[in-house]
Amino acid sequence: MIMTTAVVKYKKEQGIKLPQAFLQSLNIIENDEVEVWLENNRIMLRKLFGKKHKTTKERLQDFYGTISPDAEKLSEIDWGQSVGQEIW
């Protein structure tokens, strides 16, 4: 499948519009992460699968830079039996 597209300005960068047919054939939807690299004078793109999500601890470390040593001592809180229609 070959299609023509355009390079467009995106904020302070430039981007390439990808035809919907390409995205659908690769099962890529908005906000999916893709890997992009150059190979033999071509731009290569592939959808990333199975990307490990960061733990809460990793996210807090990214945000704050460090976490208090006391945070390691925290544990799950037992709030008792479910009340209502909760499904756990």
Backbone as CSV, one residue per row, in Angstrom:
resi,resn,N_x,N_y,N_z,CA_x,CA_y,CA_z,C_x,C_y,C_z
1,MET,0.853,-1.168,0.000,0.000,0.000,0.000,0.903,1.236,0.000
2,ILE,0.744,2.105,-0.969,1.518,3.342,-1.057,0.539,4.503,-1.138
3,MET,0.760,5.506,-0.289,-0.073,6.707,-0.287,0.824,7.920,-0.148
4,THR,0.323,9.053,-0.551,1.052,10.311,-0.407,0.511,11.041,0.813
5,THR,1.419,11.662,1.563,1.022,12.430,2.735,1.875,13.687,2.799
6,ALA,1.705,14.471,3.844,2.416,15.740,3.949,3.109,15.868,5.297
7,VAL,4.164,16.657,5.304,4.818,17.027,6.548,4.135,18.295,7.035
8,VAL,3.719,18.296,8.297,2.970,19.436,8.842,3.677,19.972,10.084
9,LYS,3.470,21.254,10.359,4.028,21.863,11.557,3.173,21.458,12.747
10,TYR,3.839,21.053,13.815,3.155,20.663,15.049,3.895,21.329,16.200
11,LYS,3.305,22.412,16.733,3.948,23.229,17.761,5.315,23.669,17.255
12,LYS,6.399,23.306,17.948,7.742,23.709,17.512,8.434,22.602,16.719
13,GLU,7.689,21.554,16.390,8.252,20.433,15.652,7.489,20.239,14.352
14,GLN,7.834,19.208,13.645,7.113,18.840,12.432,6.668,17.397,12.563
15,GLY,5.580,17.061,11.908,5.057,15.705,11.972,4.620,15.244,10.599
16,ILE,4.312,13.980,10.517,3.839,13.400,9.266,2.432,12.868,9.511
17,LYS,1.510,13.259,8.654,0.155,12.734,8.741,0.165,11.305,8.214
18,LEU,-0.356,10.384,9.003,-0.423,8.998,8.556,-1.846,8.689,8.109
19,PRO,-1.998,8.126,6.930,-3.334,7.796,6.443,-4.045,6.816,7.376
20,GLN,-5.346,7.011,7.542,-6.143,6.168,8.417,-6.023,4.690,8.038
21,ALA,-5.927,4.400,6.758,-5.804,3.008,6.314,-4.529,2.364,6.860
22,PHE,-3.436,3.131,6.934,-2.197,2.601,7.495,-2.397,2.273,8.977
23,LEU,-2.957,3.233,9.695,-3.152,3.047,11.130,-4.067,1.861,11.413
24,GLN,-5.125,1.747,10.661,-6.053,0.631,10.860,-5.375,-0.703,10.560
25,SER,-4.576,-0.761,9.511,-3.927,-2.026,9.158,-2.915,-2.454,10.222
26,LEU,-2.373,-1.490,10.969,-1.430,-1.790,12.046,-2.096,-1.826,13.414
27,ASN,-3.414,-1.608,13.422,-4.181,-1.584,14.669,-3.635,-0.527,15.638
28,ILE,-3.306,0.639,15.106,-2.801,1.751,15.914,-3.935,2.743,16.110
29,ILE,-4.164,3.094,17.370,-5.183,4.093,17.689,-4.527,5.253,18.422
30,GLU,-5.278,6.324,18.582,-4.766,7.523,19.240,-4.172,7.183,20.600
31,ASN,-3.024,7.759,20.892,-2.279,7.614,22.140,-1.523,6.294,22.271
32,ASP,-1.572,5.410,21.269,-0.720,4.229,21.294,0.727,4.690,21.193
33,GLU,1.618,3.966,21.827,3.032,4.290,21.716,3.632,3.512,20.557
34,VAL,4.472,4.192,19.795,5.132,3.580,18.653,6.631,3.824,18.760
35,GLU,7.370,2.954,18.138,8.817,3.094,18.069,9.146,3.548,16.646
36,VAL,10.031,4.535,16.517,10.392,5.079,15.212,11.912,5.074,15.109
37,TRP,12.433,4.622,13.954,13.871,4.615,13.741,14.173,4.748,12.251
38,LEU,15.429,5.079,11.962,15.885,5.182,10.578,16.611,3.906,10.195
39,GLU,16.320,3.423,8.994,16.968,2.224,8.505,17.095,2.312,6.986
40,ASN,18.311,2.294,6.500,18.567,2.367,5.059,17.828,3.536,4.398
41,ASN,17.958,4.700,4.997,17.355,5.927,4.463,15.823,5.877,4.435
42,ARG,15.237,5.087,5.333,13.786,4.990,5.453,13.386,5.217,6.901
43,ILE,12.206,5.774,7.089,11.652,5.936,8.433,10.816,4.695,8.720
44,MET,11.157,3.984,9.771,10.457,2.762,10.157,9.616,3.059,11.402
45,LEU,8.470,2.427,11.485,7.555,2.662,12.603,6.926,1.343,12.998
46,ARG,6.816,1.115,14.319,6.155,-0.099,14.776,5.444,0.198,16.099
47,LYS,4.276,-0.386,16.245,3.497,-0.232,17.471,4.180,-1.025,18.578
48,LEU,4.243,-0.438,19.771,4.819,-1.130,20.922,3.721,-1.928,21.617
49,PHE,3.983,-3.184,21.861,3.047,-4.050,22.563,3.646,-4.440,23.902
50,GLY,2.784,-4.659,24.857,3.235,-5.179,26.140,4.155,-4.257,26.893
51,LYS,4.012,-2.949,26.671,4.862,-2.018,27.398,4.516,-2.091,28.873
52,LYS,5.537,-2.225,29.707,5.331,-2.320,31.140,4.854,-0.976,31.677
53,HIS,3.733,-1.009,32.371,3.238,0.204,33.014,4.028,0.438,34.292
54,LYS,4.265,1.694,34.594,5.015,2.022,35.793,4.163,1.776,37.036
55,THR,4.828,1.333,38.098,4.149,1.151,39.373,3.885,2.524,39.987
56,THR,3.045,2.554,40.994,2.776,3.815,41.690,4.066,4.384,42.260
57,LYS,4.890,3.514,42.813,6.170,3.957,43.378,7.037,4.604,42.294
58,GLU,7.124,3.967,41.118,7.924,4.521,40.024,7.370,5.861,39.559
59,ARG,6.050,5.990,39.507,5.442,7.260,39.104,5.727,8.355,40.115
60,LEU,5.637,8.019,41.412,5.933,9.011,42.452,7.401,9.429,42.400
61,GLN,8.287,8.468,42.163,9.707,8.805,42.050,9.952,9.721,40.856
62,ASP,9.283,9.457,39.744,9.427,10.332,38.574,8.939,11.736,38.880
63,PHE,7.830,11.831,39.613,7.222,13.135,39.892,8.001,13.913,40.946
64,TYR,8.310,13.257,42.080,8.952,13.947,43.195,10.477,13.843,43.174
65,GLY,11.014,12.910,42.413,12.452,12.722,42.377,12.922,11.710,43.401
66,THR,12.273,11.645,44.529,12.615,10.675,45.577,11.363,10.428,46.412
67,ILE,11.361,9.338,47.130,10.231,9.004,47.996,10.763,8.828,49.412
68,SER,9.985,9.268,50.380,10.368,9.133,51.783,10.596,7.661,52.124
69,PRO,11.621,7.357,52.922,11.859,5.969,53.336,10.656,5.374,54.059
70,ASP,9.854,6.222,54.720,8.667,5.742,55.428,7.617,5.197,54.470
71,ALA,7.662,5.616,53.220,6.680,5.156,52.241,6.784,3.651,52.036
72,GLU,7.979,3.088,52.228,8.173,1.649,52.068,7.408,0.863,53.130
73,LYS,7.140,1.482,54.279,6.475,0.793,55.385,4.965,0.780,55.242
74,LEU,4.439,1.588,54.328,2.997,1.648,54.152,2.487,0.347,53.545
75,SER,1.280,-0.031,53.940,0.698,-1.255,53.400,-0.762,-1.000,53.035
76,GLU,-1.375,-1.985,52.442,-2.773,-1.886,52.028,-3.662,-1.749,53.258
77,ILE,-4.699,-0.945,53.142,-5.641,-0.732,54.237,-6.860,-1.607,54.019
78,ASP,-7.253,-2.359,55.045,-8.454,-3.186,54.970,-9.635,-2.348,55.455
79,TRP,-10.551,-2.051,54.552,-11.707,-1.228,54.872,-12.907,-2.076,55.301
80,GLY,-12.733,-3.368,55.470,-13.812,-4.236,55.915,-14.594,-4.816,54.750
81,GLN,-15.743,-5.373,55.067,-16.597,-6.002,54.066,-17.182,-4.974,53.112
82,SER,-17.469,-5.420,51.887,-18.094,-4.555,50.888,-19.504,-4.201,51.332
83,VAL,-19.900,-2.982,50.998,-21.248,-2.519,51.310,-21.876,-2.108,49.994
84,GLY,-23.002,-2.699,49.644,-23.643,-2.330,48.392,-23.347,-3.325,47.298
85,GLN,-23.151,-2.817,46.072,-23.037,-3.681,44.900,-21.603,-3.800,44.373
86,GLU,-20.590,-3.508,45.205,-19.201,-3.591,44.742,-18.860,-5.011,44.329
87,ILE,-18.044,-5.118,43.288,-17.548,-6.415,42.861,-16.033,-6.339,42.888
88,TRP,-15.387,-7.175,43.653,-13.933,-7.153,43.790,-13.348,-8.444,43.364
